[in-house]
């Protein structure tokens, strides 16, 4: 079935951190998001992909900053979307201010529009945007088949400083609750109970029998399970359970829209994360199923790092390094590098 998007994110490349945070938030809320880093791969024609993305999206969310109002790319994207508004008579462009100074520099073509003020209150502005996208429906347009990429997890949002107590080079959590979802090998649970406390300075690690209905997140066509929808249920349980973090562990094959599969997912920041062991048994040049225990630990520490607001790391030996394949997971280490530890407030060893 041809793919359409709910929102196209128009932004300056200099605002990428906040743009990605917004894209992650909207995707977590169940919207189909066109974001350049997720859709434009090596070899793609950038102009074709951008114009195609605008055409195939119900809305264009333009992030207004001092950089973006001067960007010729952003202005051209606005122009294309405004033409659609004139032709259809429906709302297409949704302005959002991400810097206070941009309020006095809003492009003339958008000055009669009400804007969402992300710079003043992120959560309130996102609710306004979600409401606008949910209320107004446009006629779907035809699109070409989507191009998928292989990735191990969601792209990251803007890293935020964690101010909770730390000890040494790793973050101190009081408790981590493991939540088996579906059929899970006991070996995976056992290794996490044994290894995670050492990764988070003695945090207790217990198994909770929380009922998570994964079947409602199942995609009938691919037989995969939508990780974000399962995460939403985990987050609800996290609010009522006495645990710093909830880590869902499943053998189900997880996916996210626009991605072939994911090894895991997490809230940025938040209290819930999930990992899948389904593809962690595959064989690479490093080995096969015998590496499952160490792979489970790496993916768990990685996703829990995201709940602590850690972004992907450029150090290929750091556990927060972005794994584009299982081989990347095998190559990287189990621990946070010094830079990531400092972001958590820890001290160098």
N, C-alpha and C positions, 0 to 999 in steps of 0.2 A: 504493500500500500504506500503510495507517495507520502512523503513526510512534509508537514508544515510546522511552523514554529509559532509560539505565542508572542515572543518578544525578541527583537533584534537589539543588541546593546551597541549603541553608537558612542564612541569615546575617543579621547586623545590617547596615544600610546604612552604619554607621560602620566596618565591616570590609571594605568593598568591594574595597580593593586586594589583600589576601591572598585574598579569595574568588575574585577574577578570576584570580589566579595559579594557584590550585588548579583552577579550571574549565579553564583553558588546558592545564595539565599533564595532566589526565584526558582531555581531548579529544585531545591529542597522542598519548596512549597508546591511542587507538582507541575510547574509550567515548563513548556518546551522552550529552551533558550538558545538563540543563535549568538554565540560569543566567538570572536575571531580565533582565539587560541585553541578552541575546541573543534572548529570546523575547517580551518585552512591548514592543510598539510603540505609537506615538502613537495614541490612540483605543481601545486595548484596555481592557477591564474588568479591572483589576488583580486583584481578588478571584477572578474566574472563571479567569483565566490561572494564578494561583498554585495554586488548588485542582485545576485540571485538570492542571497540571504534576506535582503530587504523585500524583494518581491514575494518571497515565500513566508514572510512573517506577518502576523496580524497587526503588530505594533512595532514602532521604532522608539525605543527608550533612549533619549539623548541625554548624556551626562554633561552638564554645563559646568565648566571651570574656566579659569583664566587661560588655560592652554587650549581647551577644546573650542572656545569661541573664536580663537584665531586659527584653528585648524581648517585647511582647505578640504581635507578628507571629510571631516565631520559636517562641514557646510554642504558639501555635495550630497552626503547621505540624507541630510535634512531636506534638501531640494527634491530628491527623488521621492521621499516619503510624502512631502507636501503635495506633489503632483497627484499621488494616489488619493490623497484627501479630497482634492478638487474633483477628481474623476468619480470617486465613489460617494462623496458626500458624507463620509463617515470619519470618525477620529482615527488617526494613524499615529501621529507624533505625540509622544508623552515626554514633556520636558522635566528634568530633575536636576536641581542645583546641588552640586557636591562641594562647592566652595562659596562662602558668604560673599566674597568680592565679585563673584560672577553674576549676582543679582542685578547689578547695574550695567552688565554687559550682555544681557540676553539678546540674541539676534532679533532683528526687526520682525522677521517672519514668524517669531514665536511669542512676541510681546503681548498679544491678546489672549494667550493661553494661560491657564492656571498651571503652576508648576508644583512638583513635590519637592520639599526642602529637606534633602538628605543631610545637608550640612548642619541643620538644627536638631533633627531627631531621626536617627536612622530607622528605628523600628516603626515609628509613626508614618514616616514617608513611604516605607515599603508596604505598609498596609494600604495606603492610598493607591499605590501603583497596582497592587494585587486586585484591589476592588475595581479599578478602571479596566484592567485586563479581563476580569471575570464577568463584568456586567455587559460590556460591549462585544457583540459577536459580528465578525465579518464573514463574508462568503469565502470558503477556502479556495485557494488558487492552486493550479496544477504545478507540480514540481518534478524535478528529475530525481531518480532514486538516490537516497542518502549514501554518503561515503562514510564508512565506519573506520575507526582506528582502534588498535589494541592498547589498552592502558590498564594500570593496576589499581588506580583509585581516582577519585575526583581531582581535578586541578584545584590548586589551593587558593584560599582567600587571603586578605590582608592580615599579616601576623600582628597580634596585639600583645602587649606586655602582660605577663602573668605576675600577680603580686602576692600569691599565696606563699606560705613558708616553703623553703627548699633546704636540702641537706646535701652538701657535696656537689657532684656533677649531675645528679638526676633529681627529678621532681618528687617530692614526698606526697603520696596519696595515702589517706588513712585506710581506704577500702576499695577493692575492685570486685564487682559481682560478675561472674561468668554466667551467661544465659544460653544454654544449648537450644538451638532452633532446628527442629526436624531431627533427622538421624545424624548423630555426631560420633565420631570415633572416640572412645574413652581415652585413647592415648593423647589426643589433642588437648582434652580438658586437663588431664593429669600433668602434662608438661607445662601448661600455663599456670596451674596452681603451684607448681614447684618453682618456676622461673620468674614469673612476674613480680613477686615480692622483692626479689633482689634488684630488679630494674627500677623499682619505685621506692627504694629505701624502707623495706619492711612492711609494705602495705598488706593488709589481710586480703586473702583471695578466696572467696567462697563461691560455690555453685548454687544458683537460685533456680527453682522450678517455676519460672514465669511462663504463662501461656501466651505464645505469640502465634497468631494465625498467619503463617507465611503464604498459604494458598491464595489468599485474596490479592497478593502482590505478584502472582504468577502470570507471565505472558504466554498466552495459549499458543502463539505461533512459534516462539523459540524455546518454550518450556524452561525459561530462565525466570529469576525472581528479582523484582525491582528493589534494589538495596535501600533506596531512600524511603520507600513506603514502610519497609520493615523497621528502619531507623526511627520513623515517626512513632511507631508503637513502642519501641524501646524507650524513647524519650519520655513518653507518658508514664511508663513504669518507673523511670528514674526519678521522677518528681515525688513519688510516694514511697520509694524504697530508701532505706538507710545505707546508701553506698555512694562514694564519691563518683564512681564511674560504673557504667554498665557496658559490658563487652559481650555482644552476641557472637556466638560461634556456630557456624553451620557448614554442612557439606553440600548445601544447595548451590547451584551455579548462579551467581549474582550478576546483574548488569545495571547500567545507567543509560538513559536515552543518549544516543549518539556514540555509544561505546560498545564494543563487542562483548566485553565482560569487565568485571572489577574483582580484584582480590579482596577489597574491603572498602569501607566508607565510614565517615564520622561527621559529627557536627562540629562547626568551626566558629567559635568554640562551643562546647556543650558537655553533656554528661554521658552521651551514648555513642558507641561505635560498634561496628560489626566486621567480622572477617569471614571469608569463605575458604574452606580447605579443599574445595572441589578441584581446583587447578594447581594446587600446591604439591600434588603427587606426581606431576608430569616430569619428564626427563629433560635435563639440560646437559651441557658438557661437564657440569660439576657433579651430577648424580641424579637420582630419581627419587622414588618414594622413601628411601632411607633418610632423606633430608627433610622429611615432613616436620619433625619436631622443631628444628631450628628455623624453618620457614614460618611456622605458625607463630613462634616467638617474635620474629622480625616484623611480620605483618601486624601483630597485636600491639607491639611497642610503637610502630609507625602510626597506626590509627589512633591510639591513645594520645600520641603526641599531637595529632591534629585537634583533639578535644581540648588540649592545653594551648591552642592557638599557634602551634608551630607550623610554619609553611614548609614546602618541600625545600630540601637543602641541595646546594650545588656540589657538596663534597660527596663523591661516589662511595666513600667508606662509611658515611653516616647513615643511620637507620632511617632518617627522614628523606633520603635521596629518592627521587621519583623513579619507580620501576616501570619501564615501558615493556618489560618482559620478565619472565620468571628468572632468566639468567641474571638480570640486574639485581633481583632479590638475593640470589645466591652469592653474588659478588660483594654486596655491601655488608657492613657489620650489624651487630645487634643493638648498638648503643648510640646515644646522641653525641655528636661531635662537640667540641668546645664552644663553637659559635651558638649552636642550638641550646646547649646547657646554659650559656649566658643569657639567652632570651628567656629562659625559664627562671632566671634569677639565681642560678647556681654559680659555683665558683670553680675555676680551673683546678684540675687535679695536680 
